[in-house]
Amino acid sequence: MTDPSIDELVGDLLAHHLPPTLVELKVRSYNDCIGKAALAGLWIALPKLPNLQVFQLVKCSAIGVDLVAALLPRTGLHELYLSLRMGNDQERRALVSSRK
């Protein structure tokens, strides 16, 4: 995503047009901000992705990330990458991987 004006479009694409066979999903914005509609689309999409193995989220705020984490598959996820800004522009990154 590069422009907040396409947030609704991205939200709809995430919510309704990802195949359940998808194994890798990387959601990031060139300006490091994922909009509310895109985040809501992600909340709808994640429970429909049972084969997800790799998930990456780059977001400018931690708001809503707890729900994203709760919706991730409990089995089969091999790689999880989160990059968030916490408070006064301090950036936090986390990579959890079970790849060998």
N, C-alpha and C positions, 0 to 999 in steps of 0.2 A: 504494500500500500504506500502510496506516495502523497496522497491528497485526502484530507478529511472529508471532502465532498463525495468520495466513493465508499465511505464507511458503510452505508446502507446496502450497497451492491455487494460488498465483500461479506457482510453479515448474512445476506440471503444466499450467496454462493456456499459459504461454510455450512449454513443450517440445512440446506436442501439439495445440494448437488455434489456431495462427496460420496464416492462409492464405498460400500461397506468392506470392500476388499483392500482398501487403502492401508499401506503398511508404514508410510512415512509422511508426517505432516510437520511443516515448518511455517510458522506464522510470525512474520516480522514486518516492520514498517521501515521505510528508508528514513523517516523522521523520528523513529523510535517510539511512536505513539500508536497503539492499537485503539481504535475508537470503540464506543459503547456498543454500537450495533454489531461490529465484527466480533466483539467479545461475547455478546449474547448469541450470535450464530455459532460460535465455538462451543458454548454451553449446550446447545441443541445437538451439535454434530458429534461430540465426543462419545456419548452413549451408543451411537450408531456405528462405531468403528471398532469392532471386536478384534480385528487383526492388526491393530496399530502396534508397531514395534519401536518407532522412533518419533519423539515429539519434541519440538523446539518452539519456545515462545519468547519473543523479545518484545517487551512492553515497557512503557514509561512509568507505570504506576503499579503498585502491588494490589490495587483494588480489583477484586474479582478473581484473583489468582488462586485463592483458597478453594473456590468452587471448581475451577479448572482442574486443580490437582485431585479433588474428590471425584471427578468424573472420568479420570483416566482409567484405562483397563488395569485390573489388578493382576492379571497374568499376561505374559507375552511382551510386555514393554521392556525393551533392552536398553534404550537410551532416552534420557530425559534431560533437557537443557532449558533453563530459565534464566533470563537476564532482565532485571528490574531496577528501577531507581527508587530508592527508599529515602524519603524525606529530602533534606537539603542537597539534592542532586548527587548523593552518594550512590554509586551503582553497585548492585550486588549481582553476582553471577553464580549459578549452581549447575554443575554437570554431574549427573548420576548415570553411570553406565555399567552394564554387566558384560559388555563385549570383551572378548579375550584377544 
